[in-house]
Amino acid sequence: MSRYPKISDTPDRFDLKSNKLCKNCENFIAENRKHYCSKECMEQFNRNNSWFFIRKDVQE
């Protein structure tokens, strides 16, 4: 078991009509995307939830 939860362990979110919502901002996700509504949302979520990116930002 890892020390910190993986991003993939974050559960998917759905609205009342079973439409998938963005893991970061809870907007609707387009048909061709899996977890985030945009590249910017994916980057923001990773920066806030991934120790790799957090360490990288601190070192800069």
LUMLUMDREN-2810 file (N, C-alpha, C; in Angstrom, 1 decimal):
<atoms>
<atom><aa>M</aa><ch>A</ch><at>N</at><xx>0.8</xx><yy>-1.2</yy><zz>0.0</zz></atom>
<atom><aa>M</aa><ch>A</ch><at>CA</at><xx>0.0</xx><yy>0.0</yy><zz>0.0</zz></atom>
<atom><aa>M</aa><ch>A</ch><at>C</at><xx>0.9</xx><yy>1.2</yy><zz>0.0</zz></atom>
<atom><aa>S</aa><ch>A</ch><at>N</at><xx>0.5</xx><yy>2.2</yy><zz>-0.9</zz></atom>
<atom><aa>S</aa><ch>A</ch><at>CA</at><xx>1.3</xx><yy>3.4</yy><zz>-1.0</zz></atom>
<atom><aa>S</aa><ch>A</ch><at>C</at><xx>1.0</xx><yy>4.3</yy><zz>0.2</zz></atom>
<atom><aa>R</aa><ch>A</ch><at>N</at><xx>1.9</xx><yy>5.2</yy><zz>0.4</zz></atom>
<atom><aa>R</aa><ch>A</ch><at>CA</at><xx>1.8</xx><yy>6.2</yy><zz>1.5</zz></atom>
<atom><aa>R</aa><ch>A</ch><at>C</at><xx>0.7</xx><yy>7.2</yy><zz>1.3</zz></atom>
<atom><aa>Y</aa><ch>A</ch><at>N</at><xx>0.6</xx><yy>7.6</yy><zz>0.0</zz></atom>
<atom><aa>Y</aa><ch>A</ch><at>CA</at><xx>-0.4</xx><yy>8.6</yy><zz>-0.3</zz></atom>
<atom><aa>Y</aa><ch>A</ch><at>C</at><xx>-1.3</xx><yy>8.1</yy><zz>-1.4</zz></atom>
<atom><aa>P</aa><ch>A</ch><at>N</at><xx>-2.6</xx><yy>8.5</yy><zz>-1.4</zz></atom>
<atom><aa>P</aa><ch>A</ch><at>CA</at><xx>-3.5</xx><yy>7.9</yy><zz>-2.4</zz></atom>
<atom><aa>P</aa><ch>A</ch><at>C</at><xx>-3.2</xx><yy>8.3</yy><zz>-3.8</zz></atom>
<atom><aa>K</aa><ch>A</ch><at>N</at><xx>-3.4</xx><yy>7.4</yy><zz>-4.7</zz></atom>
<atom><aa>K</aa><ch>A</ch><at>CA</at><xx>-3.2</xx><yy>7.7</yy><zz>-6.1</zz></atom>
<atom><aa>K</aa><ch>A</ch><at>C</at><xx>-4.3</xx><yy>8.6</yy><zz>-6.7</zz></atom>
<atom><aa>I</aa><ch>A</ch><at>N</at><xx>-4.0</xx><yy>9.4</yy><zz>-7.7</zz></atom>
<atom><aa>I</aa><ch>A</ch><at>CA</at><xx>-5.0</xx><yy>10.2</yy><zz>-8.3</zz></atom>
<atom><aa>I</aa><ch>A</ch><at>C</at><xx>-6.1</xx><yy>9.3</yy><zz>-8.9</zz></atom>
<atom><aa>S</aa><ch>A</ch><at>N</at><xx>-5.7</xx><yy>8.2</yy><zz>-9.4</zz></atom>
<atom><aa>S</aa><ch>A</ch><at>CA</at><xx>-6.7</xx><yy>7.3</yy><zz>-10.0</zz></atom>
<atom><aa>S</aa><ch>A</ch><at>C</at><xx>-7.7</xx><yy>6.7</yy><zz>-9.0</zz></atom>
<atom><aa>D</aa><ch>A</ch><at>N</at><xx>-7.4</xx><yy>6.8</yy><zz>-7.7</zz></atom>
<atom><aa>D</aa><ch>A</ch><at>CA</at><xx>-8.3</xx><yy>6.4</yy><zz>-6.6</zz></atom>
<atom><aa>D</aa><ch>A</ch><at>C</at><xx>-9.4</xx><yy>7.4</yy><zz>-6.4</zz></atom>
<atom><aa>T</aa><ch>A</ch><at>N</at><xx>-9.3</xx><yy>8.6</yy><zz>-6.9</zz></atom>
<atom><aa>T</aa><ch>A</ch><at>CA</at><xx>-10.3</xx><yy>9.6</yy><zz>-6.8</zz></atom>
<atom><aa>T</aa><ch>A</ch><at>C</at><xx>-11.5</xx><yy>9.1</yy><zz>-7.5</zz></atom>
<atom><aa>P</aa><ch>A</ch><at>N</at><xx>-12.7</xx><yy>9.0</yy><zz>-6.8</zz></atom>
<atom><aa>P</aa><ch>A</ch><at>CA</at><xx>-13.9</xx><yy>8.5</yy><zz>-7.5</zz></atom>
<atom><aa>P</aa><ch>A</ch><at>C</at><xx>-14.4</xx><yy>9.4</yy><zz>-8.6</zz></atom>
<atom><aa>D</aa><ch>A</ch><at>N</at><xx>-15.0</xx><yy>8.8</yy><zz>-9.6</zz></atom>
<atom><aa>D</aa><ch>A</ch><at>CA</at><xx>-15.6</xx><yy>9.6</yy><zz>-10.7</zz></atom>
<atom><aa>D</aa><ch>A</ch><at>C</at><xx>-16.9</xx><yy>10.2</yy><zz>-10.1</zz></atom>
<atom><aa>R</aa><ch>A</ch><at>N</at><xx>-17.3</xx><yy>11.3</yy><zz>-10.6</zz></atom>
<atom><aa>R</aa><ch>A</ch><at>CA</at><xx>-18.5</xx><yy>12.0</yy><zz>-10.2</zz></atom>
<atom><aa>R</aa><ch>A</ch><at>C</at><xx>-19.5</xx><yy>12.1</yy><zz>-11.3</zz></atom>
<atom><aa>F</aa><ch>A</ch><at>N</at><xx>-20.8</xx><yy>12.0</yy><zz>-10.9</zz></atom>
<atom><aa>F</aa><ch>A</ch><at>CA</at><xx>-21.9</xx><yy>12.0</yy><zz>-11.9</zz></atom>
<atom><aa>F</aa><ch>A</ch><at>C</at><xx>-23.0</xx><yy>12.9</yy><zz>-11.4</zz></atom>
<atom><aa>D</aa><ch>A</ch><at>N</at><xx>-23.7</xx><yy>13.5</yy><zz>-12.4</zz></atom>
<atom><aa>D</aa><ch>A</ch><at>CA</at><xx>-24.9</xx><yy>14.3</yy><zz>-12.0</zz></atom>
<atom><aa>D</aa><ch>A</ch><at>C</at><xx>-26.1</xx><yy>13.4</yy><zz>-11.9</zz></atom>
<atom><aa>L</aa><ch>A</ch><at>N</at><xx>-27.3</xx><yy>14.0</yy><zz>-11.7</zz></atom>
<atom><aa>L</aa><ch>A</ch><at>CA</at><xx>-28.5</xx><yy>13.2</yy><zz>-11.5</zz></atom>
<atom><aa>L</aa><ch>A</ch><at>C</at><xx>-28.9</xx><yy>12.4</yy><zz>-12.7</zz></atom>
<atom><aa>K</aa><ch>A</ch><at>N</at><xx>-28.4</xx><yy>12.8</yy><zz>-13.9</zz></atom>
<atom><aa>K</aa><ch>A</ch><at>CA</at><xx>-28.8</xx><yy>12.1</yy><zz>-15.2</zz></atom>
<atom><aa>K</aa><ch>A</ch><at>C</at><xx>-27.6</xx><yy>11.2</yy><zz>-15.6</zz></atom>
<atom><aa>S</aa><ch>A</ch><at>N</at><xx>-26.7</xx><yy>10.9</yy><zz>-14.7</zz></atom>
<atom><aa>S</aa><ch>A</ch><at>CA</at><xx>-25.6</xx><yy>10.0</yy><zz>-14.9</zz></atom>
<atom><aa>S</aa><ch>A</ch><at>C</at><xx>-24.6</xx><yy>10.5</yy><zz>-15.9</zz></atom>
<atom><aa>N</aa><ch>A</ch><at>N</at><xx>-24.5</xx><yy>11.8</yy><zz>-16.1</zz></atom>
<atom><aa>N</aa><ch>A</ch><at>CA</at><xx>-23.5</xx><yy>12.4</yy><zz>-16.9</zz></atom>
<atom><aa>N</aa><ch>A</ch><at>C</at><xx>-22.2</xx><yy>12.5</yy><zz>-16.1</zz></atom>
<atom><aa>K</aa><ch>A</ch><at>N</at><xx>-21.1</xx><yy>12.2</yy><zz>-16.7</zz></atom>
<atom><aa>K</aa><ch>A</ch><at>CA</at><xx>-19.8</xx><yy>12.3</yy><zz>-15.9</zz></atom>
<atom><aa>K</aa><ch>A</ch><at>C</at><xx>-19.4</xx><yy>13.7</yy><zz>-15.8</zz></atom>
<atom><aa>L</aa><ch>A</ch><at>N</at><xx>-18.9</xx><yy>14.0</yy><zz>-14.5</zz></atom>
<atom><aa>L</aa><ch>A</ch><at>CA</at><xx>-18.4</xx><yy>15.4</yy><zz>-14.2</zz></atom>
<atom><aa>L</aa><ch>A</ch><at>C</at><xx>-16.9</xx><yy>15.4</yy><zz>-14.0</zz></atom>
<atom><aa>C</aa><ch>A</ch><at>N</at><xx>-16.4</xx><yy>16.6</yy><zz>-14.3</zz></atom>
<atom><aa>C</aa><ch>A</ch><at>CA</at><xx>-14.9</xx><yy>16.8</yy><zz>-14.2</zz></atom>
<atom><aa>C</aa><ch>A</ch><at>C</at><xx>-14.5</xx><yy>16.5</yy><zz>-12.7</zz></atom>
<atom><aa>K</aa><ch>A</ch><at>N</at><xx>-13.4</xx><yy>15.9</yy><zz>-12.5</zz></atom>
<atom><aa>K</aa><ch>A</ch><at>CA</at><xx>-12.8</xx><yy>15.6</yy><zz>-11.2</zz></atom>
<atom><aa>K</aa><ch>A</ch><at>C</at><xx>-12.4</xx><yy>16.9</yy><zz>-10.5</zz></atom>
<atom><aa>N</aa><ch>A</ch><at>N</at><xx>-12.1</xx><yy>17.9</yy><zz>-11.2</zz></atom>
<atom><aa>N</aa><ch>A</ch><at>CA</at><xx>-11.6</xx><yy>19.2</yy><zz>-10.7</zz></atom>
<atom><aa>N</aa><ch>A</ch><at>C</at><xx>-12.7</xx><yy>20.2</yy><zz>-10.4</zz></atom>
<atom><aa>C</aa><ch>A</ch><at>N</at><xx>-13.5</xx><yy>20.5</yy><zz>-11.5</zz></atom>
<atom><aa>C</aa><ch>A</ch><at>CA</at><xx>-14.4</xx><yy>21.6</yy><zz>-11.4</zz></atom>
<atom><aa>C</aa><ch>A</ch><at>C</at><xx>-15.9</xx><yy>21.2</yy><zz>-11.4</zz></atom>
<atom><aa>E</aa><ch>A</ch><at>N</at><xx>-16.1</xx><yy>20.0</yy><zz>-11.6</zz></atom>
<atom><aa>E</aa><ch>A</ch><at>CA</at><xx>-17.5</xx><yy>19.4</yy><zz>-11.7</zz></atom>
<atom><aa>E</aa><ch>A</ch><at>C</at><xx>-18.3</xx><yy>19.9</yy><zz>-12.8</zz></atom>
<atom><aa>N</aa><ch>A</ch><at>N</at><xx>-17.7</xx><yy>20.4</yy><zz>-13.9</zz></atom>
<atom><aa>N</aa><ch>A</ch><at>CA</at><xx>-18.4</xx><yy>20.7</yy><zz>-15.2</zz></atom>
<atom><aa>N</aa><ch>A</ch><at>C</at><xx>-18.6</xx><yy>19.4</yy><zz>-15.9</zz></atom>
<atom><aa>F</aa><ch>A</ch><at>N</at><xx>-19.5</xx><yy>19.4</yy><zz>-16.9</zz></atom>
<atom><aa>F</aa><ch>A</ch><at>CA</at><xx>-19.7</xx><yy>18.3</yy><zz>-17.8</zz></atom>
<atom><aa>F</aa><ch>A</ch><at>C</at><xx>-18.4</xx><yy>17.9</yy><zz>-18.6</zz></atom>
<atom><aa>I</aa><ch>A</ch><at>N</at><xx>-18.2</xx><yy>16.6</yy><zz>-18.8</zz></atom>
<atom><aa>I</aa><ch>A</ch><at>CA</at><xx>-17.0</xx><yy>16.2</yy><zz>-19.6</zz></atom>
<atom><aa>I</aa><ch>A</ch><at>C</at><xx>-17.5</xx><yy>15.9</yy><zz>-21.0</zz></atom>
<atom><aa>A</aa><ch>A</ch><at>N</at><xx>-16.7</xx><yy>16.3</yy><zz>-22.0</zz></atom>
<atom><aa>A</aa><ch>A</ch><at>CA</at><xx>-17.1</xx><yy>16.0</yy><zz>-23.4</zz></atom>
<atom><aa>A</aa><ch>A</ch><at>C</at><xx>-16.9</xx><yy>14.5</yy><zz>-23.6</zz></atom>
<atom><aa>E</aa><ch>A</ch><at>N</at><xx>-17.5</xx><yy>14.0</yy><zz>-24.7</zz></atom>
<atom><aa>E</aa><ch>A</ch><at>CA</at><xx>-17.5</xx><yy>12.6</yy><zz>-25.0</zz></atom>
<atom><aa>E</aa><ch>A</ch><at>C</at><xx>-16.1</xx><yy>12.0</yy><zz>-25.2</zz></atom>
<atom><aa>N</aa><ch>A</ch><at>N</at><xx>-15.2</xx><yy>12.8</yy><zz>-25.7</zz></atom>
<atom><aa>N</aa><ch>A</ch><at>CA</at><xx>-13.9</xx><yy>12.3</yy><zz>-26.0</zz></atom>
<atom><aa>N</aa><ch>A</ch><at>C</at><xx>-12.9</xx><yy>12.4</yy><zz>-24.9</zz></atom>
<atom><aa>R</aa><ch>A</ch><at>N</at><xx>-13.3</xx><yy>12.9</yy><zz>-23.7</zz></atom>
<atom><aa>R</aa><ch>A</ch><at>CA</at><xx>-12.5</xx><yy>13.0</yy><zz>-22.5</zz></atom>
<atom><aa>R</aa><ch>A</ch><at>C</at><xx>-12.9</xx><yy>12.0</yy><zz>-21.5</zz></atom>
<atom><aa>K</aa><ch>A</ch><at>N</at><xx>-11.9</xx><yy>11.6</yy><zz>-20.6</zz></atom>
<atom><aa>K</aa><ch>A</ch><at>CA</at><xx>-12.2</xx><yy>10.6</yy><zz>-19.6</zz></atom>
<atom><aa>K</aa><ch>A</ch><at>C</at><xx>-12.5</xx><yy>11.1</yy><zz>-18.2</zz></atom>
<atom><aa>H</aa><ch>A</ch><at>N</at><xx>-11.7</xx><yy>12.1</yy><zz>-17.7</zz></atom>
<atom><aa>H</aa><ch>A</ch><at>CA</at><xx>-11.8</xx><yy>12.5</yy><zz>-16.3</zz></atom>
<atom><aa>H</aa><ch>A</ch><at>C</at><xx>-11.9</xx><yy>14.0</yy><zz>-16.1</zz></atom>
<atom><aa>Y</aa><ch>A</ch><at>N</at><xx>-11.5</xx><yy>14.8</yy><zz>-17.0</zz></atom>
<atom><aa>Y</aa><ch>A</ch><at>CA</at><xx>-11.4</xx><yy>16.2</yy><zz>-16.9</zz></atom>
<atom><aa>Y</aa><ch>A</ch><at>C</at><xx>-12.0</xx><yy>16.9</yy><zz>-18.1</zz></atom>
<atom><aa>C</aa><ch>A</ch><at>N</at><xx>-12.6</xx><yy>18.1</yy><zz>-17.8</zz></atom>
<atom><aa>C</aa><ch>A</ch><at>CA</at><xx>-13.3</xx><yy>18.8</yy><zz>-18.9</zz></atom>
<atom><aa>C</aa><ch>A</ch><at>C</at><xx>-12.3</xx><yy>19.5</yy><zz>-19.8</zz></atom>
<atom><aa>S</aa><ch>A</ch><at>N</at><xx>-11.1</xx><yy>19.8</yy><zz>-19.4</zz></atom>
<atom><aa>S</aa><ch>A</ch><at>CA</at><xx>-10.1</xx><yy>20.4</yy><zz>-20.2</zz></atom>
<atom><aa>S</aa><ch>A</ch><at>C</at><xx>-8.7</xx><yy>20.1</yy><zz>-19.7</zz></atom>
<atom><aa>K</aa><ch>A</ch><at>N</at><xx>-7.7</xx><yy>20.4</yy><zz>-20.5</zz></atom>
<atom><aa>K</aa><ch>A</ch><at>CA</at><xx>-6.3</xx><yy>20.2</yy><zz>-20.2</zz></atom>
<atom><aa>K</aa><ch>A</ch><at>C</at><xx>-5.9</xx><yy>21.1</yy><zz>-19.0</zz></atom>
<atom><aa>E</aa><ch>A</ch><at>N</at><xx>-6.5</xx><yy>22.3</yy><zz>-18.9</zz></atom>
<atom><aa>E</aa><ch>A</ch><at>CA</at><xx>-6.2</xx><yy>23.2</yy><zz>-17.8</zz></atom>
<atom><aa>E</aa><ch>A</ch><at>C</at><xx>-6.7</xx><yy>22.6</yy><zz>-16.5</zz></atom>
<atom><aa>C</aa><ch>A</ch><at>N</at><xx>-7.9</xx><yy>22.0</yy><zz>-16.5</zz></atom>
<atom><aa>C</aa><ch>A</ch><at>CA</at><xx>-8.4</xx><yy>21.4</yy><zz>-15.3</zz></atom>
<atom><aa>C</aa><ch>A</ch><at>C</at><xx>-7.6</xx><yy>20.2</yy><zz>-14.9</zz></atom>
<atom><aa>M</aa><ch>A</ch><at>N</at><xx>-7.1</xx><yy>19.4</yy><zz>-15.8</zz></atom>
<atom><aa>M</aa><ch>A</ch><at>CA</at><xx>-6.2</xx><yy>18.3</yy><zz>-15.5</zz></atom>
<atom><aa>M</aa><ch>A</ch><at>C</at><xx>-5.0</xx><yy>18.7</yy><zz>-14.8</zz></atom>
<atom><aa>E</aa><ch>A</ch><at>N</at><xx>-4.3</xx><yy>19.8</yy><zz>-15.4</zz></atom>
<atom><aa>E</aa><ch>A</ch><at>CA</at><xx>-3.1</xx><yy>20.3</yy><zz>-14.8</zz></atom>
<atom><aa>E</aa><ch>A</ch><at>C</at><xx>-3.3</xx><yy>20.9</yy><zz>-13.4</zz></atom>
<atom><aa>Q</aa><ch>A</ch><at>N</at><xx>-4.4</xx><yy>21.6</yy><zz>-13.2</zz></atom>
<atom><aa>Q</aa><ch>A</ch><at>CA</at><xx>-4.7</xx><yy>22.2</yy><zz>-11.9</zz></atom>
<atom><aa>Q</aa><ch>A</ch><at>C</at><xx>-4.9</xx><yy>21.1</yy><zz>-10.9</zz></atom>
<atom><aa>F</aa><ch>A</ch><at>N</at><xx>-5.7</xx><yy>20.0</yy><zz>-11.3</zz></atom>
<atom><aa>F</aa><ch>A</ch><at>CA</at><xx>-6.0</xx><yy>18.9</yy><zz>-10.3</zz></atom>
<atom><aa>F</aa><ch>A</ch><at>C</at><xx>-4.7</xx><yy>18.2</yy><zz>-10.0</zz></atom>
<atom><aa>N</aa><ch>A</ch><at>N</at><xx>-3.8</xx><yy>18.0</yy><zz>-11.0</zz></atom>
<atom><aa>N</aa><ch>A</ch><at>CA</at><xx>-2.5</xx><yy>17.3</yy><zz>-10.7</zz></atom>
<atom><aa>N</aa><ch>A</ch><at>C</at><xx>-1.6</xx><yy>18.2</yy><zz>-9.8</zz></atom>
<atom><aa>R</aa><ch>A</ch><at>N</at><xx>-1.6</xx><yy>19.5</yy><zz>-10.0</zz></atom>
<atom><aa>R</aa><ch>A</ch><at>CA</at><xx>-0.8</xx><yy>20.4</yy><zz>-9.2</zz></atom>
<atom><aa>R</aa><ch>A</ch><at>C</at><xx>-1.2</xx><yy>20.4</yy><zz>-7.8</zz></atom>
<atom><aa>N</aa><ch>A</ch><at>N</at><xx>-2.5</xx><yy>20.2</yy><zz>-7.5</zz></atom>
<atom><aa>N</aa><ch>A</ch><at>CA</at><xx>-3.1</xx><yy>20.2</yy><zz>-6.2</zz></atom>
<atom><aa>N</aa><ch>A</ch><at>C</at><xx>-3.1</xx><yy>18.9</yy><zz>-5.5</zz></atom>
<atom><aa>N</aa><ch>A</ch><at>N</at><xx>-3.0</xx><yy>17.8</yy><zz>-6.2</zz></atom>
<atom><aa>N</aa><ch>A</ch><at>CA</at><xx>-3.2</xx><yy>16.5</yy><zz>-5.7</zz></atom>
<atom><aa>N</aa><ch>A</ch><at>C</at><xx>-2.0</xx><yy>15.5</yy><zz>-5.9</zz></atom>
<atom><aa>S</aa><ch>A</ch><at>N</at><xx>-1.0</xx><yy>15.8</yy><zz>-6.6</zz></atom>
<atom><aa>S</aa><ch>A</ch><at>CA</at><xx>0.1</xx><yy>14.9</yy><zz>-6.9</zz></atom>
<atom><aa>S</aa><ch>A</ch><at>C</at><xx>1.3</xx><yy>15.4</yy><zz>-6.2</zz></atom>
<atom><aa>W</aa><ch>A</ch><at>N</at><xx>1.9</xx><yy>14.6</yy><zz>-5.4</zz></atom>
<atom><aa>W</aa><ch>A</ch><at>CA</at><xx>3.2</xx><yy>15.0</yy><zz>-4.7</zz></atom>
<atom><aa>W</aa><ch>A</ch><at>C</at><xx>4.3</xx><yy>15.2</yy><zz>-5.7</zz></atom>
<atom><aa>F</aa><ch>A</ch><at>N</at><xx>4.3</xx><yy>14.6</yy><zz>-6.8</zz></atom>
<atom><aa>F</aa><ch>A</ch><at>CA</at><xx>5.3</xx><yy>14.8</yy><zz>-7.9</zz></atom>
<atom><aa>F</aa><ch>A</ch><at>C</at><xx>5.3</xx><yy>16.3</yy><zz>-8.3</zz></atom>
<atom><aa>F</aa><ch>A</ch><at>N</at><xx>4.1</xx><yy>16.8</yy><zz>-8.6</zz></atom>
<atom><aa>F</aa><ch>A</ch><at>CA</at><xx>4.0</xx><yy>18.2</yy><zz>-9.0</zz></atom>
<atom><aa>F</aa><ch>A</ch><at>C</at><xx>4.2</xx><yy>19.2</yy><zz>-7.9</zz></atom>
<atom><aa>I</aa><ch>A</ch><at>N</at><xx>3.8</xx><yy>18.8</yy><zz>-6.7</zz></atom>
<atom><aa>I</aa><ch>A</ch><at>CA</at><xx>4.0</xx><yy>19.7</yy><zz>-5.5</zz></atom>
<atom><aa>I</aa><ch>A</ch><at>C</at><xx>5.5</xx><yy>19.9</yy><zz>-5.2</zz></atom>
<atom><aa>R</aa><ch>A</ch><at>N</at><xx>6.2</xx><yy>18.8</yy><zz>-5.2</zz></atom>
<atom><aa>R</aa><ch>A</ch><at>CA</at><xx>7.7</xx><yy>18.8</yy><zz>-5.1</zz></atom>
<atom><aa>R</aa><ch>A</ch><at>C</at><xx>8.3</xx><yy>19.7</yy><zz>-6.2</zz></atom>
<atom><aa>K</aa><ch>A</ch><at>N</at><xx>7.9</xx><yy>19.4</yy><zz>-7.4</zz></atom>
<atom><aa>K</aa><ch>A</ch><at>CA</at><xx>8.4</xx><yy>20.2</yy><zz>-8.5</zz></atom>
<atom><aa>K</aa><ch>A</ch><at>C</at><xx>8.2</xx><yy>21.7</yy><zz>-8.4</zz></atom>
<atom><aa>D</aa><ch>A</ch><at>N</at><xx>7.0</xx><yy>22.1</yy><zz>-7.9</zz></atom>
<atom><aa>D</aa><ch>A</ch><at>CA</at><xx>6.7</xx><yy>23.5</yy><zz>-7.8</zz></atom>
<atom><aa>D</aa><ch>A</ch><at>C</at><xx>7.6</xx><yy>24.1</yy><zz>-6.6</zz></atom>
<atom><aa>V</aa><ch>A</ch><at>N</at><xx>7.8</xx><yy>23.3</yy><zz>-5.6</zz></atom>
<atom><aa>V</aa><ch>A</ch><at>CA</at><xx>8.6</xx><yy>23.8</yy><zz>-4.4</zz></atom>
<atom><aa>V</aa><ch>A</ch><at>C</at><xx>10.0</xx><yy>24.0</yy><zz>-4.8</zz></atom>
<atom><aa>Q</aa><ch>A</ch><at>N</at><xx>10.5</xx><yy>23.1</yy><zz>-5.6</zz></atom>
<atom><aa>Q</aa><ch>A</ch><at>CA</at><xx>11.9</xx><yy>23.2</yy><zz>-6.0</zz></atom>
<atom><aa>Q</aa><ch>A</ch><at>C</at><xx>12.2</xx><yy>24.3</yy><zz>-7.0</zz></atom>
<atom><aa>E</aa><ch>A</ch><at>N</at><xx>11.2</xx><yy>24.8</yy><zz>-7.7</zz></atom>
<atom><aa>E</aa><ch>A</ch><at>CA</at><xx>11.4</xx><yy>25.9</yy><zz>-8.6</zz></atom>
<atom><aa>E</aa><ch>A</ch><at>C</at><xx>11.6</xx><yy>27.3</yy><zz>-8.0</zz></atom>
</atoms>
